[in-house]
Every structure is written in structure tokens, then in C-alpha cells.
């Protein structure tokens, strides 16, 4: 399994942000991770990337236990958090080279990967600009480029299309679909059209607990639209 989560719990004081959830993702799946604000999506994703430690339960990524082998697991994961952390004073190519070195890439391999990501993510026109000069859409492209730079087997995206205009949405959607041809992707979003366009399977979390985990086609059968189904599951 690419991702294996078992009885995972994260507690802050008396509040359980994540409450004994379990799920698994197989290689090559693109899975939508849905839920209202505060449902536990970002917390779960931060645990899967090694950023947070769970209170109880376990999580494995690409066969590595995050409690015992966090460093190895993180090397196989690409992560774009909800608030895309970029160095605005760095140039696009400079930032990607810097990120690649953090991943341990060197020399001709690093140069080749940076150029490949610039092409894949549509950054050729903007590659000599400072990141602070870019539109939000292009900043998201840079974020995706750094997440893909080390060719991870698993890609975790936390609301990657928030705040984008319709044209930018289509561009990032295409980019995610392209990346998903040979990777496992878990991504959260509030945009149901993204789920319809990209996912074969959906996991819905509400108040820290999973309330649905099924193929998209099965979930659609619960109501006239995915928005209606989501509303019923998360009231």
C-alpha cells in the first residue's frame, strides 16, 4: 500500500482533531479527501507527511512507519500544504535548485529535474522572475514543482486550487492529472468539480471521523449532486 492509516488519532487537550480513522491508498490512485473546515483533513495530511506526530494509532507511507522511519517516509512524499510556503525573494529556478539540494539532488540530475519540472508545470515564461512577482496561479505551479522535484511515489496536496480563477483551476487540474499517471495522490478540496474531474474514489471526514470512503460512482448514487451528498454527510 502507498498509504496505510490504522486507528489514527490526534488530540489537542480534550479535543480530538482526528478520531481513530483508518484507510488505505493503493499505488496509482487519485483520492479526494473531503470535509468541512475543521474536520481533520489538514491534521491528517500533516501526520502523513511527518510534520505532526499522532496521539495514537499508526500511519505508513510506502511501507515506512512514520513513528519509526519518518525520514525515510518523507523522502518518498511530495507535499503542497494549504498555505504554499515559498521564498518570495528567490527566483523560480533558484528556488527549485535550492529545494532540490534539500532533497539530496546534485549535479546533472538536479539540473535535469529542475528543467523537467519547469516544463511540466508550465513555468518556462516565468522561470527568471522572483516568486514574489508571480500571480497566485503561478505560485501554485511553483509549489507543485517543488513537491514533484524529487519524483516522489506519493503526492499529498492540501487544497491546491484555493483562490484560483477558472482558467488557473483548469491548468492546475491538468497538472495534477498528469502527475497522477504514475503516482498516488491524496488531495483535499472544497471544489466538487475538482473531485468529479480527477477522482475515482472519495474519503469524507467530519468532526475527526471518516463518514464515507467509496468510489465516486457509489457516492453519487446517494443524491442528485456531489454537493448534496457532501451536505448530508457533514451536517
C-alpha positions as CSV (number, residue, x, y, z in Angstrom):
1,X,0.0,0.0,0.0
2,X,1.1,3.5,-0.7
3,X,-0.6,4.9,2.4
4,X,-1.9,2.8,5.3
5,X,-3.6,4.5,8.2
6,X,-4.8,2.5,11.2
7,X,-6.8,3.8,14.1
8,X,-5.1,7.2,13.8
9,X,-5.9,9.8,16.5
10,X,-4.7,13.3,17.1
11,X,-5.8,15.0,20.3
12,X,-5.2,18.6,21.4
13,X,-6.1,18.8,25.1
14,X,-9.7,17.4,25.3
15,X,-10.4,17.9,21.6
16,X,-9.9,15.1,19.1
17,X,-8.9,16.7,15.8
18,X,-8.7,13.2,14.3
19,X,-10.6,10.3,15.9
20,X,-9.5,6.7,15.3
21,X,-9.6,6.8,11.5
22,X,-8.4,4.1,9.2
23,X,-8.0,4.0,5.4
24,X,-5.5,2.9,2.7
25,X,-4.5,4.1,-0.7
26,X,-3.2,1.8,-3.4
27,X,-0.5,2.8,-5.9
28,X,-1.8,4.9,-8.7
29,X,-4.9,6.1,-7.0
30,X,-6.1,9.7,-7.0
31,X,-8.3,10.1,-3.9
32,X,-10.2,13.2,-2.9
33,X,-10.1,13.9,0.8
34,X,-13.2,16.0,1.6
35,X,-14.7,17.6,4.7
36,X,-15.8,20.9,6.1
37,X,-13.3,23.3,7.7
38,X,-12.0,21.9,11.0
39,X,-12.9,18.3,10.1
40,X,-9.4,17.0,10.4
41,X,-8.2,16.9,6.8
42,X,-5.1,19.1,7.3
43,X,-4.2,17.4,10.5
44,X,-4.3,14.0,8.9
45,X,-2.2,15.2,6.0
46,X,0.4,16.8,8.3
47,X,0.7,13.4,10.1
48,X,1.2,11.6,6.8
49,X,4.0,14.0,5.8
50,X,5.8,13.6,9.2
51,X,5.0,17.2,10.2
52,X,2.9,16.1,13.2
53,X,3.0,13.1,15.5
54,X,-0.3,11.2,16.2
55,X,-1.6,10.8,19.7
56,X,-2.4,7.2,19.0
57,X,-2.7,4.8,16.1
58,X,-0.3,4.3,13.2
59,X,0.4,5.5,9.7
60,X,2.7,4.1,7.0
61,X,3.8,5.7,3.7
62,X,5.3,3.5,1.0
63,X,5.9,0.8,3.6
64,X,7.7,3.1,6.1
65,X,6.2,3.5,9.6
66,X,6.1,7.3,10.3
67,X,6.7,6.7,14.0
68,X,9.9,4.8,13.4
69,X,11.0,5.7,9.9
70,X,9.8,9.2,9.4
71,X,12.9,10.4,7.5
72,X,12.7,7.5,5.0
73,X,9.0,8.0,4.5
74,X,9.3,11.8,3.9
75,X,11.8,11.1,1.2
76,X,9.1,9.4,-0.8
77,X,6.4,12.1,-0.3
78,X,5.8,15.3,-2.2
79,X,3.7,17.8,-0.2
80,X,2.0,21.0,-1.0
81,X,0.4,22.5,2.1
82,X,-2.7,24.7,2.2
83,X,-0.6,27.8,2.6
84,X,2.1,27.4,0.0
85,X,5.4,28.2,1.7
86,X,7.6,30.0,-0.8
87,X,10.6,32.3,-0.5
88,X,9.3,35.3,-2.3
89,X,12.7,37.0,-2.8
90,X,14.1,33.9,-4.6
91,X,13.9,33.5,-8.4
92,X,11.9,30.5,-9.6
93,X,14.8,28.5,-10.9
94,X,16.9,29.5,-7.8
95,X,14.2,28.2,-5.5
96,X,13.8,24.9,-7.3
97,X,17.6,24.3,-7.3
98,X,17.6,25.2,-3.5
99,X,14.7,22.7,-2.9
100,X,16.3,20.0,-5.0
101,X,19.5,20.2,-2.9
102,X,17.4,19.8,0.2
103,X,16.1,16.6,-1.3
104,X,19.7,15.5,-1.9
105,X,19.7,16.0,-5.7
106,X,23.1,17.1,-7.1
107,X,24.8,18.0,-10.4
108,X,23.4,17.0,-13.7
109,X,20.5,15.1,-12.1
110,X,19.4,18.2,-10.2
111,X,19.6,20.4,-13.3
112,X,17.7,17.9,-15.4
113,X,14.9,17.6,-12.8
114,X,14.6,21.4,-12.4
115,X,14.3,21.8,-16.2
116,X,11.8,19.0,-16.4
117,X,9.6,20.4,-13.6
118,X,9.7,23.9,-15.2
119,X,8.4,22.4,-18.4
120,X,5.8,20.1,-16.7
121,X,4.4,22.9,-14.5
122,X,4.3,25.5,-17.3
123,X,6.9,27.8,-15.7
124,X,9.1,28.4,-18.7
125,X,7.9,32.0,-19.3
126,X,8.2,32.9,-15.6
127,X,11.3,31.0,-14.6
128,X,13.6,34.1,-14.4
129,X,11.2,36.1,-12.2
130,X,11.2,36.4,-8.5
131,X,8.4,34.3,-6.9
132,X,7.0,37.4,-5.3
133,X,6.3,38.8,-8.7
134,X,4.2,35.8,-9.7
135,X,0.4,35.5,-9.7
136,X,-1.2,33.1,-7.3
137,X,-1.7,30.6,-10.1
138,X,2.0,30.6,-11.0
139,X,2.9,30.4,-7.3
140,X,0.8,27.3,-7.0
141,X,2.7,25.9,-10.1
142,X,6.0,26.6,-8.3
143,X,4.6,24.8,-5.2
144,X,3.7,21.8,-7.3
145,X,7.0,21.8,-9.0
146,X,8.9,21.6,-5.7
147,X,6.6,18.8,-4.5
148,X,7.3,16.8,-7.6
149,X,11.0,17.7,-8.0
150,X,12.4,14.5,-6.2
151,X,10.0,12.3,-8.1
152,X,8.0,11.1,-5.1
153,X,5.8,8.0,-5.2
154,X,3.1,9.8,-3.1
155,X,1.8,13.3,-3.6
156,X,-0.2,15.0,-0.8
157,X,-1.9,18.2,-1.8
158,X,-3.9,20.3,0.7
159,X,-6.4,22.5,-1.2
160,X,-4.1,23.2,-4.1
161,X,-6.6,25.2,-6.1
162,X,-7.9,27.6,-3.4
163,X,-8.2,31.1,-4.6
164,X,-7.5,30.4,-8.3
165,X,-9.6,31.8,-11.2
166,X,-11.4,29.4,-13.6
167,X,-8.5,29.3,-16.1
168,X,-6.0,28.6,-13.4
169,X,-8.2,25.9,-12.0
170,X,-8.2,24.1,-15.3
171,X,-4.4,24.4,-15.6
172,X,-3.7,23.1,-12.1
173,X,-6.3,20.3,-12.6
174,X,-4.5,19.2,-15.8
175,X,-1.2,19.3,-14.0
176,X,-2.5,17.1,-11.1
177,X,-4.0,14.7,-13.6
178,X,-0.7,14.5,-15.5
179,X,1.3,13.9,-12.2
180,X,-1.2,11.2,-11.2
181,X,-0.4,9.0,-14.1
182,X,2.4,7.3,-12.1
183,X,1.9,8.5,-8.5
184,X,-0.5,8.0,-5.7
185,X,-2.3,11.3,-4.9
186,X,-4.3,12.3,-1.8
187,X,-5.7,15.8,-2.1
188,X,-8.2,17.9,-0.2
189,X,-10.5,20.4,-1.8
190,X,-13.8,22.2,-1.3
191,X,-14.4,22.3,-5.0
192,X,-16.6,19.4,-6.0
193,X,-15.9,19.9,-9.7
194,X,-12.3,19.0,-8.9
195,X,-13.3,15.8,-7.4
196,X,-15.6,15.0,-10.3
197,X,-12.8,15.7,-12.8
198,X,-9.9,13.9,-11.0
199,X,-11.0,11.3,-8.6
200,X,-12.2,7.7,-8.8
201,X,-12.6,7.5,-5.1
202,X,-13.5,9.8,-2.2
203,X,-12.9,9.8,1.5
204,X,-15.1,12.2,3.5
205,X,-14.2,13.2,7.1
206,X,-16.4,15.1,9.5
207,X,-15.6,16.0,13.1
208,X,-12.5,13.9,13.0
209,X,-14.2,10.7,11.8
210,X,-14.5,9.1,8.4
211,X,-18.2,9.2,7.3
212,X,-17.7,7.9,3.8
213,X,-15.0,6.0,1.8
214,X,-16.2,4.8,-1.5
215,X,-15.8,5.0,-5.3
216,X,-17.1,8.3,-6.7
217,X,-19.7,6.5,-8.7
218,X,-21.1,4.9,-5.5
219,X,-21.1,8.2,-3.7
220,X,-23.1,9.9,-6.5
221,X,-25.9,7.4,-6.0
222,X,-26.7,8.9,-2.6
223,X,-28.0,12.1,-4.1
224,X,-28.6,14.3,-7.1
225,X,-25.2,16.0,-6.9
226,X,-22.0,15.6,-5.0
227,X,-22.6,18.9,-3.2
228,X,-25.9,17.5,-1.8
229,X,-24.2,14.2,-0.7
230,X,-21.5,16.2,1.0
231,X,-24.0,18.3,2.9
232,X,-25.9,15.2,4.1
233,X,-22.7,13.5,5.3
234,X,-21.3,16.5,7.1
235,X,-24.3,18.1,8.9
